[in-house]
Amino acid sequence: MKIKDGFYMTEIGSDYVIIAGTPEAKKLFGGMLRLNGTGAFLWKKLIDGATEEKLAAALAAEYGVSGEVSAKDTADFLGTIRSAGFVEE
């Protein structure tokens, strides 16, 4: 899966936000979504495409958490961005 064209992450101070940067993307999502550092890490991995399993493994390696914790956190994150329409499967 990967991020749909037209959605971008930007850093504002110490926060990360997702915005729609094209008219087509704005039709799908007209607001912005705030991400923490973990969400920003996963978003960057999704830009070029990654499976849920690879995302969870990268999260576990980067933050030193268990596979169980990284799998749950990854699933929660993907649920949020899927419901907002940000990803292509």
C-alpha positions, 0 to 999 in steps of 0.5 A, spaced: 500 500 500 502 507 499 499 514 500 495 516 494 497 522 490 495 529 492 496 528 500 502 531 503 505 531 510 508 537 513 512 539 519 509 545 523 514 546 529 514 540 532 507 537 529 506 533 523 500 534 519 497 531 513 494 536 508 490 535 501 495 538 496 491 538 490 483 539 488 482 532 487 485 530 494 481 536 497 474 533 494 476 526 498 479 530 505 478 537 506 481 538 513 488 536 516 490 530 520 495 531 526 500 526 526 505 524 532 512 522 531 510 515 530 505 516 525 510 521 521 515 515 521 510 510 518 507 515 513 514 516 510 515 509 509 508 509 506 510 514 501 514 509 496 509 503 498 510 498 504 506 492 507 503 492 513 508 487 516 514 491 513 511 497 517 510 493 523 517 491 523 520 497 521 516 500 527 519 495 532 526 496 529 526 504 530 523 504 537 525 498 540 518 495 541 515 488 541 512 485 535 505 485 538 506 492 540 508 495 533 503 490 530 497 494 534 500 501 533 501 500 525 494 497 525 491 503 529 495 508 524 492 504 518 485 504 520 485 512 521 489 513 515 484 508 511 478 511 514 480 518 511 482 515 504 489 517 504 492 510 502 491 506 496 491 498 497 
